[in-house]
Amino acid sequence: MPKVTVQGKTINCDYGANLRRVLLKHKIELHNGKSRIINCRGIGSCGTCAVEIIGAVSAPNWRDRARRALPPHSIQQNRRLACQTKVLGDIKVIKYDGFWGQGESVISNQ
């Protein structure tokens, strides 16, 4: 059973679980500011659930790659869309500031 470490918490989840669903189920705030209200609810079109992930996850799908190729995101940033990512092993999730999670400052707790 993979472990997800985020904002000082460790969560167990099923292999292949959707990262967005895992975080929201465990009350980890995934969106910044008003993106809590204005987001695509997991279809991969808005980019507000962008996080840095260290560890084993699924390869980026076309929705993830396409959205992160558009500003304010950049493919060069080491970010992924949580809604399009499956957990395949133990991971560490890092959330950044900015409406789309595109900022440079780490959010340690919300």
N, C-alpha and C positions, 0 to 999 in steps of 0.2 A: 504494500500500500504506500504510494508516494506521499511525501511530506512537502507542504508548501509553507515556506517561512516568509512572512510579510509583516511589516510594521511591528516587530517584536513578538509576533504570535506564530505558532506552528500549528498547522492544520493538516489532518490526514484526509486524503481523498482517494477515490477510485482511479485506477490506471485508465488513462484516456478521458478523464473528466474535463469538461470545458472550464477553463480558468476563470472566466467571468462569473459563471454560475457558482463555482466554489467560493470565490471571494465574497460575493453578495450574500450567499447562504450563511456565511460566518460573520456577517456584519462588518466586513472590511469595506470602507468607502472607496469606491473605484473611480469616482468622478470628482472633479474639482469645481468649486463654485456653482454657477448656474448650469453647468453641464450635467449636474445631478437631475435636472428637470429636462433639459434639452439634450437628448442623446438618442441614438438609433435603437436602443434596447437589445443590442446584440447581433444586428445583421451585418455589421462590418462597414457601414457607410460613413459614420461620423468621425471616428478616430479618437473619441474622448477617453477611451479605456486604454490608451497606450501606456505600457509599462516596460521596464527593463527586466529581463528574465535571465537568471544564471542557472543553468541546469538543463535537464532533458525534457524538451517539449517537441510537439509536432513541427514539421517544416512549414514555413509561411505559405498559405494558400494564395490564390489570385486576389481575393478581396483584401487581405492583409497587405500584400505587396502594393496593390493599386492605391489604397488609401494612404499608406505611408509614403508613397511617391509624390504626394501633393502637399503643398504648404499648409500649415506651418510645420508639418513633419518632414523628415528627410530619411531616405533609405540609409544614409551614412550614420544616423543615430542608432544606437543599439536598443531599439524599442520594438515591441510587438503589440498587436491588438489582443487584449485579453479575451475578447469575445470570439476570436478566431483561432485560439490556441488550446491545444489539448495537452494535459499534463502526462508525461511519460516516465517520470522519475522524480526524485527529490529536486526541488527548485527553490530559489530565492527570488522574490519579486520586489522590485524597487519602483516606487511611484514618485513622479516628479511633479512640480508645480506647472502652472499654465492651464488654460481652459482645456486644451487637448492633451495635457500631460507632456507637452513638448519642452517644458522649461529645463533649467539646469539645477534647481534646488530640490533636494530630496525631501519628500514629505514622510516624516517618521511616524506620525500619529495624526489621525483626524478625528 
